[in-house]
Each structure stands twice: as C-alpha cells, then as structure tokens.
C-alpha cells in the first residue's frame, strides 16, 4: 500500500533506522547505517536478502512513482537469517531504503516464549497476577493442586487458596517484602486450602515484576507443596526411637502395629465384600462397621503425625485467645457418638465461668479429645463418665473421671510413656496419653492421674494456670466471605493494627471461631447471606455482649437491622475501627 507523506515527518519517523541509497539497477551507492547494518557495503542490494525478499523489494520499487513523495513498508529476510523492517521511498530516480535489523526483537520474543513454555509446563504450581493481585494466568500444576477450573482461577485473587488459620503477620511480612523495591521477593510457609476443603502446607516463592523505572507491573508466584516432608519426619521419629529404645522392643512394637493395621484393613475389605453380597437392609450394618474401623485407623494416623512433630522438636505452639469451656463442650459433642455406642452417658459439671485463656486451640483440642476418648475406652458399657470443670482466681481444673477398673499402682508412673498400654486387651497403640503429656508441658500446664477412692475408675486432672502463657492483647476479626472477592481489601484495613483476622467460608467455621475466640468484630458479606448465617447473626445480636459487633458489607448500599453497621466496601476502608477496639 502506497501513502503520501511530508518528507520531514518521514525522516523524523525513520531517525532510528539505517539509510541505503539505491539506483534503478538496485546498486547501493551510499550507506548511512547503524552498527547492525555494517555488513552492507557499496554493491547490489539484492545480494543481501533471500529470494522472496528480493522479489518483494523489486515489486515495491516498481510500484513507487515520482509524482508524489511516497513510500512503502517492507519486511525482508537477510541471507544470514536476520529479519529486517524497512521503509522504501523514491525521489529524483533515487530509492532511499530506511532499514532496521529486528533480530534483537525476535530474540526477546524467543526468550519470552521460552519462559512462557517453562511456566506452562513447570511441575510446580505457578500463577501470574497484575498489580492488584488479579490472576492473569496459571499453569496446569496449580489447577491439579487446588482442584479449581480455569474459569474459577483466572480473574480471581490468590485469596481463593487461603486457609482462615494462617497468621496475618505472615501476610504482612510477605507484602512488606514484595512492595519494597530493594527486595521485591518473598519466600515462606503458607497454610492454604484446596477447593474441596483439604488444607495443604505450601512453601510460597513470590517475585515482584518491575519495569525499567522500578514501577510494579505485577507478581509471579510459585507454590511448592511440602506435605511430603511429613514422611521425612516419620522416618526421623523411627531413627530417634532406635537411639533411645532397645532394638528388640522396637521390632516388637512395629510387628504389633503392622499386624493391627493389616487386620483392620482386611476387616474393612471383608465387610465391604460381604455388603456387596447381602440384602440391602444388611448393608447399612456392615458399612457402619467398616466406617468404625476406618475411624480407628484415622485416630492412629492423627496420633502418629502429632508424635512425629513432638519427637522432631518442631511442635511450636500457635497461641490465641480461647474460651476453653466452649472448646471442651465441642469435644464432648464430637465424641458423644462413641459413648452412645457403648450406652455410656457423659456428665459435664460446670463450676466456673467461661473464662478466656491463651492457648494453642488445635493442641488443646487434641488434649481434650484424647482424654475423653481414653475415658470412653476404659469405661464399661452402660456406665457413666463425669467431667468436672472448676475455676479459681488463678487456675482452671478439668477432671476426666471414667467408670473402669482404675490403674494399677505398679504401672501408674508409666501411663504417659510412649507406646505404653495399660490393658493389652483394649484397642490402642500407646500414643494418645504421651501426646497429651507433651502438649500439656508445651503449655506449662500440669496433668496427674489417680484412682477413684472406691477403685471404680481413674481420674485424670488437667490443671491450667490462667497466666501460664504470654498475654494475648490482639483484637480478633472474623470475615465471612466465601467468594473471597473482598478479603484482600479488608485485610489491608487491619494490616497496621494489632488485629488477627480469620477468614471463614461456611456457618460451621463461623460458629466455631465465634464460640472459641469470641471475636470483637464479625464481618459478613451481605451479598452471600443465607438463612443459616442470617439466623446465627440474629442470635449473636440478641445475646451479644458489648464487645461483639456485627458488620454487614456489600458493594452497594443496603439496610438490615440484623447488623450494628451496614457499610459498603468503600465505606469500610474509611471506617474508624478504633472506636470499637478501644471500647
């Protein structure tokens, strides 16, 4: 295509190009070239390009006329393989070819394509975001790890992978590093969650992408799954045990455990095979038996994983505020089905207030679960378990009283030893009470065991000193936003405040955080408010104390008297939360 232009404008546009003057016989009689064109000298222009390029050049020269100062764009390929871009003009029977070597551009694109192919095929999950954290692209490994589809990931933010249990301090550390132009990268351990709710440990490596002026363009993140490290920890446990136990005793333990696990797995297989052959009304019975065996295996695996962390010395507590009586009630409720199967009644006597203490909630929950499970195991069918909750000014004491045969005085000192089983006729591996003792000591608490005065059972006494652990002065905010659309914006509101935020995706998680940690603020995405959340919010407002505030938020204005405050997300960012935190 031929265009008419002002000659001065043309030279201005072509200032960065080399210039060749060519006569009508295609001979070059002047070269004003940049370094990239230094290979061209005074000879025929057709000697430097391949056949297709020569034909294109001749055709372009023939199309130009002298009536107007005109030009044609042309793309050529040198015999050395380099690509060229050119602008051809004709004036006074002289052809001027402004030409530029594009090989550096091609090299850049080749490098970019090399990077992109490696990005797509990388075995580690990777994704790219813009400056606002919106995901622009991700590789197959990321979809495989988290279970999301392309449509669910692209256009979303990395918050869809978050677990609400991650400490906010880690995210603050990450963003401080990424936004610092002198650092521009972050590496750390993140506790994430897959689409199906499974939680996964991630070693995250994130790089900030800057332009030549050090302006942030976006971010590239790589997630390394570290779940396999647990297997390494288990091997380390065995190695430590070999150094502290007699070889014969260790082999005996391994033999017993292997035999029991094999027997339970075979039991599941047998029940499932029988179920497939029996009439429908029998299937429920055999399925229930198979499930009970699987639950037993799950308890063994849970205890083994806890044991591995204890023995490796990586059992650092994650302290937070906890209303421990609520946690105890939740554990009793969760294990009541096991008691029901033996026709055992669990009585809880409350003699004290629901005083909040500082503890590791997960480890405290495991202490309670093991002590309740132990009481159910050793209580005879049809009898009772009593759990007493006492409170004084300085201590909380929880007593777990079973109705079994008590503990022989000769073995009582060994009851918390690793692999010790008081009654070999009872199912178990001797891990639970060892874990209880380890977690109790981790909290600087005390636990003792005695028999009832009439020898009709054992009494485990857990003594909790209220000030045993560091004080907890952070405020707690729980955010219900299953979509994750506003999580980052809300977290940014509290990033410079002494606040811990929990992200929840359903009413179970919301109720658990509320009951255990009694957050100062409960924030609910009004656009995703369903009947369960609505009823729970109403219950909170009807029974709430002064320290609990309900805030509904949405992209648009709304009014609902269920909430103390109804705010748009923009209004949230301007809201003075100090008036809540400071009373």
C-alpha positions, 0 to 999 in steps of 0.5 A: 500500500502506497501513502503520501507523506511530508518528507520531514515527518518521514525522516523524523519517523525513520531517525532510528533506522539505517539509510541505503541509497539505491539506483534503478539497477538496485546498486547501493551507492551510499550507506548511512547505517547503524552498527547492525547494518555494517555488513552492507557495503557499496554493491547490489542490494539484492545480494543481501536478502533471500529470494522472496525478499528480493522479489518483494523489494523489486515489486515495491520499487516498481510500484513507487512513482515520482509524482508524489513523495511516497513510500512503502513498508517492507519486511525482508529476510537477510541471507544470514537469517536476520529479519529486517523492517524497512521503509522504501521511498523514491525521489529524483530516480533515487530509492532511499531504503530506511532499514532496521535489523529486528533480530534483537526483537525476535530474540526477546520474543524467543526468550519470552516464549521460552519462559512462557513454555517453562511456566506452562509446563513447570511441575510446580504450581505457578500463577501470574497476577497484575498489580492488584493481585488479579490472576492473569494466568496459571499453569496446569500444576496449580489447577491439579493442586487446588482442584479449581477450573480455569474459569474459577482461577483466572480473574480471581485473587490468590485469596481463593487458596487461603486457609482462615488459620494462617497468621496475618503477620505472615501476610504482612511480612510477605507484602512488606517484602514484595512492595519494597523495591530493594527486595521485591521477593518473598519466600515462606510457609503458607497454610492454604486450602484446596477447593474441596476443603483439604488444607495443604502446607505450601512453601510460597516463592513470590517475585515482584515484576518491575519495569525499567523505572522500578514501577510494579507491573505485577507478581509471579508466584510459585507454590511448592507443596511440602506435605511430603516432608511429613514422611521425612519426619516419620522416618526421623521419629523411627531413627530417634526411637532406635537411639533411645529404645532397645532394638528388640522392643522396637521390632516388637512394637512395629510387628504389633502395629503392622499386624493391627493395621493389616487386620483392620484393613482386611476387616474393612475389605471383608465387610465391604465384600460381604455388603456387596453380597447381602440384602440391602437392609444388611448393608447399612450394618456392615458399612457402619462397621467398616466406617468404625474401623476406618475411624480407628485407623484415622485416630492412629494416623492423627496420633502418629503425625502429632508424635512425629512433630513432638519427637522432631522438636518442631511442635511450636505452639500457635497461641490465641485467645480461647474460651476453653469451656466452649472448646471442651463442650465441642469435644464432648459433642464430637465424641458423644457418638462413641459413648452412645455406642457403648450406652455410656452417658457423659456428665459435664459439671460446670463450676466456673465461668467461661473464662478466656485463656491463651492457648494453642486451640488445635493442641488443646483440642487434641488434649481434650479429645484424647482424654475423653476418648481414653475415658470412653475406652476404659469405661464399661458399657452402660456406665457413666463418665463425669467431667468436672470443670472448676475455676479459681482466681488463678487456675482452671481444673478439668477432671476426666473421671471414667467408670473402669477398673482404675490403674494399677499402682505398679504401672501408674508412673508409666501411663504417659510413656510412649507406646505404653498400654495399660490393658493389652486387651483394649484397642490402642497403640500407646500414643494418645496419653504421651501426646497429651503429656507433651502438649500439656508441658508445651503449655506449662500446664500440669496433668496427674492421674489417680484412682477413684477412692472406691477403685471404680475408675481413674481420674485424670486432672488437667490443671491450667494456670490462667497466666501460664502463657504470654498475654494475648492483647490482639483484637480478633476479626472474623470475615465471612466471605466465601467468594473471597472477592473482598478479603484482600481489601479488608485485610489491608484495613487491619494490616497496621493494627494489632488485629488477627483476622480469620477468614471463614467460608461456611456457618460451621467455621463461623460458629466455631471461631465465634464460640472459641475466640469470641471475636470483637468484630464479625464481618459478613458479606451481605451479598452471600447471606443465607438463612443459616448465617442470617439466623446465627447473626440474629442470635449473636445480636440478641445475646451479644455482649458489648464487645461483639459487633456485627458488620454487614458489607456489600458493594452497594448500599443496603439496610438490615437491622440484623447488623450494628453497621451496614457499610459498603466496601468503600465505606469500610476502608474509611471506617474508624475501627478504633472506636470499637477496639478501644471500647 
